[in-house]
Amino acid sequence: MGMFSKLAKGAAAKKAISAAQKPENQRKIKSAISSMRGKKSGGTTGTTRRRG
């Protein structure tokens, strides 16, 4: 069972890497990373807190 798990993980990693190499996906990845960095540096999570 362990060998099958390693093969499945390897296949998934190969598929993810090949998808990330496509230009349209690179744009999506870069925009997602920049938006995550913006959220992190902003200090807000986008939720509002109620005082009660």
MOMOWO-V90590 format. One record per residue. N is the residue number from 1. RES is the residue in one small letter. SS is DSSP state (~ for helix, > for strand, _ for the rest). NEAR is the number of other ideal C-beta (glycine too) atoms within 10 Angstrom. D_FIRST is the distance of its C-alpha to the first C-alpha in Angstrom with 1 decimal. Layout:
n:N res:RES ss:SS near:NEAR d_first:D_FIRST
n:N res:RES ss:SS near:NEAR d_first:D_FIRST
This chain:
n:1 res:m ss:_ near:5 d_first:0.0
n:2 res:g ss:~ near:6 d_first:3.8
n:3 res:m ss:~ near:7 d_first:5.5
n:4 res:f ss:~ near:8 d_first:5.3
n:5 res:s ss:~ near:9 d_first:6.4
n:6 res:k ss:~ near:10 d_first:8.9
n:7 res:l ss:~ near:10 d_first:10.1
n:8 res:a ss:~ near:10 d_first:10.7
n:9 res:k ss:~ near:10 d_first:12.5
n:10 res:g ss:~ near:10 d_first:14.4
n:11 res:a ss:~ near:10 d_first:15.6
n:12 res:a ss:~ near:10 d_first:16.7
n:13 res:a ss:~ near:10 d_first:18.6
n:14 res:k ss:~ near:10 d_first:20.2
n:15 res:k ss:~ near:10 d_first:21.4
n:16 res:a ss:~ near:11 d_first:22.8
n:17 res:i ss:~ near:9 d_first:24.6
n:18 res:s ss:~ near:10 d_first:26.1
n:19 res:a ss:~ near:12 d_first:27.3
n:20 res:a ss:~ near:11 d_first:28.8
n:21 res:q ss:_ near:9 d_first:30.8
n:22 res:k ss:_ near:11 d_first:32.8
n:23 res:p ss:~ near:6 d_first:36.3
n:24 res:e ss:~ near:8 d_first:36.3
n:25 res:n ss:~ near:13 d_first:33.1
n:26 res:q ss:~ near:12 d_first:34.4
n:27 res:r ss:~ near:10 d_first:37.4
n:28 res:k ss:~ near:11 d_first:35.4
n:29 res:i ss:~ near:13 d_first:33.3
n:30 res:k ss:~ near:10 d_first:36.5
n:31 res:s ss:~ near:10 d_first:38.3
n:32 res:a ss:~ near:10 d_first:35.4
n:33 res:i ss:~ near:10 d_first:35.4
n:34 res:s ss:~ near:10 d_first:39.2
n:35 res:s ss:~ near:10 d_first:39.3
n:36 res:m ss:~ near:10 d_first:36.8
n:37 res:r ss:~ near:10 d_first:38.9
n:38 res:g ss:~ near:9 d_first:42.0
n:39 res:k ss:~ near:12 d_first:40.7
n:40 res:k ss:~ near:10 d_first:39.7
n:41 res:s ss:~ near:7 d_first:43.1
n:42 res:g ss:~ near:9 d_first:45.0
n:43 res:g ss:_ near:6 d_first:43.9
n:44 res:t ss:_ near:8 d_first:43.6
n:45 res:t ss:_ near:9 d_first:40.6
n:46 res:g ss:_ near:6 d_first:42.4
n:47 res:t ss:_ near:5 d_first:42.8
n:48 res:t ss:_ near:6 d_first:46.1
n:49 res:r ss:_ near:6 d_first:46.8
n:50 res:r ss:_ near:4 d_first:49.3
n:51 res:r ss:_ near:3 d_first:51.7
n:52 res:g ss:_ near:3 d_first:52.8
